[in-house]
Amino acid sequence: MSIYHVPVMQNECLEALQLRTGAVYVDATLGGAGHSQAMLKACPGIKLYCFDQDMDAIRHSSDVLKDFSDSAELIQANFSALRTELALRRVAGIDGILFDLGLSSHQIDETERGFSFDRDATLDMRMDQEQEYSALEAVNQLEVGELAKVIRSYSDELHALRIAKAIVAGRQDTQIRTTRELASIIETVVGSGTKESLKSKVRVFQAIRIHVNQELQVLEQALEDAIHLLNPGGRIVVMSYHSLEDRIVKNIFRDAAQGCKCPPKMIQCNCDAKQRLKLITRRPIEASANELAINNRARSAKLRVAEKIWGK
Ligand SMILES: C[S@@+](CC[C@H](N)C(=O)[O-])C[C@H]1O[C@@H](n2cnc3c(N)ncnc32)[C@H](O)[C@@H]1O
């Protein structure tokens, strides 16, 4: 049986969360339930709400967590609905939350999810299988300028405009339907068989995935909501795998840890911004050499931790 997903920096996450019996936690990105299971085993008296927008992750993890059905509740929803979903369950505050962003290995490995350019499948890339908009629509409907913007802003790909033009030319007569067709079109611009061309394909596929799932837009709001929900002393722990995600986390943590934003010359504060977080990690934690030796996926992971210091 193939492994669904190997949790990254599991010990570091557990340590950062400082679990306490009787307290309430959220795993915002359940995936294969690796982190959730570790939390429930490390501190059996917690209540844990687990979110994932992917039906398959919920199905798989409900089996993994079957022995914890009293303490864990699985919620199939985007973490953008954190406040609403917790309010529905009469949860007004939480004592810690973990975000382990991006895709699980299972999502990447499942050919028919259409996330990988080296597996031939219909273009899809939706994390939430009920969402209507997929990579098929993005690749076949976006105007050339929009496509170039998606590729450039989510991947820093140098040839963004040329690739966007090649995609638009490639769909002139018939739709671009598969990952392999899209990969071949990218190759007409960047070539094939070199390290650089491989990197370009990775970048373009990743940019389209971020766009399809609106990953960065959803993250900003969810982090603000999570900070709002945290009880004083509660920890927010975020692991990201992409520099744009990490920048969002860093900026939101920094703003919440700053408090008053009035210019230094002002004698009295009139912005009313209060410091809400204390930074626990000034620089992100990275996976140890031991972990990197056994889990290649951990190589780009950056873990940031902050603690709530002020009430709702
Ligand atoms: C890296 S995996 C998490 C792996 C998990 N920590 C484990 O130990 O197995 C990320 C998971 O988060 C989910 N996800 C990503 N963005 C999401 C969002 N905005 N809302 C809900 N789930 C999301 C993905 O579907 C995926 O299953």
The ligand as an SDF file (V2000), in Angstrom:
LIG
                    3D

 27 29  0  0  0  0  0  0  0  0999 V2000
    0.4540   19.2500    2.9590 C   0  0  0  0  0  0  0  0  0  0  0  0
   -1.1230   18.5120    3.0460 S   0  0  0  0  0  0  0  0  0  0  0  0
   -1.3410   18.2830    4.7810 C   0  0  0  0  0  0  0  0  0  0  0  0
   -0.7280   17.0290    5.2790 C   0  0  0  0  0  0  0  0  0  0  0  0
   -1.0600   16.7150    6.7200 C   0  0  0  0  0  0  0  0  0  0  0  0
   -0.5010   17.6750    7.6310 N   0  0  0  0  0  0  0  0  0  0  0  0
   -0.6040   15.3100    7.0870 C   0  0  0  0  0  0  0  0  0  0  0  0
    0.1370   15.1680    8.0580 O   0  0  0  0  0  0  0  0  0  0  0  0
   -0.9920   14.3800    6.3870 O   0  0  0  0  0  0  0  0  0  0  0  0
   -2.2030   19.8510    2.7610 C   0  0  0  0  0  0  0  0  0  0  0  0
   -3.6690   19.4970    2.7970 C   0  0  0  0  0  0  0  0  0  0  0  0
   -4.3710   20.7240    2.9760 O   0  0  0  0  0  0  0  0  0  0  0  0
   -5.4810   20.7560    2.1410 C   0  0  0  0  0  0  0  0  0  0  0  0
   -5.7390   22.1720    1.8520 N   0  0  0  0  0  0  0  0  0  0  0  0
   -4.9460   23.0310    1.1840 C   0  0  0  0  0  0  0  0  0  0  0  0
   -5.5140   24.2430    1.1270 N   0  0  0  0  0  0  0  0  0  0  0  0
   -6.6850   24.1640    1.7930 C   0  0  0  0  0  0  0  0  0  0  0  0
   -7.7300   25.0840    2.0780 C   0  0  0  0  0  0  0  0  0  0  0  0
   -7.6890   26.3460    1.6410 N   0  0  0  0  0  0  0  0  0  0  0  0
   -8.7740   24.6440    2.8050 N   0  0  0  0  0  0  0  0  0  0  0  0
   -8.8400   23.3530    3.2460 C   0  0  0  0  0  0  0  0  0  0  0  0
   -7.8990   22.4220    2.9790 N   0  0  0  0  0  0  0  0  0  0  0  0
   -6.8360   22.8260    2.2680 C   0  0  0  0  0  0  0  0  0  0  0  0
   -5.1090   19.9550    0.9280 C   0  0  0  0  0  0  0  0  0  0  0  0
   -6.2630   19.4350    0.3130 O   0  0  0  0  0  0  0  0  0  0  0  0
   -4.2100   18.8650    1.5370 C   0  0  0  0  0  0  0  0  0  0  0  0
   -4.9350   17.7170    1.8310 O   0  0  0  0  0  0  0  0  0  0  0  0
  1  2  1  0
  2  3  1  0
  2 10  1  0
  3  4  1  0
  4  5  1  0
  5  6  1  0
  5  7  1  0
  7  8  2  0
  7  9  1  0
 10 11  1  0
 11 12  1  0
 11 26  1  0
 12 13  1  0
 13 14  1  0
 13 24  1  0
 14 15  1  0
 14 23  1  0
 15 16  2  0
 16 17  1  0
 17 18  1  0
 17 23  2  0
 18 19  1  0
 18 20  2  0
 20 21  1  0
 21 22  2  0
 22 23  1  0
 24 25  1  0
 24 26  1  0
 26 27  1  0
M  CHG  2   2   1   9  -1
M  END
$$$$
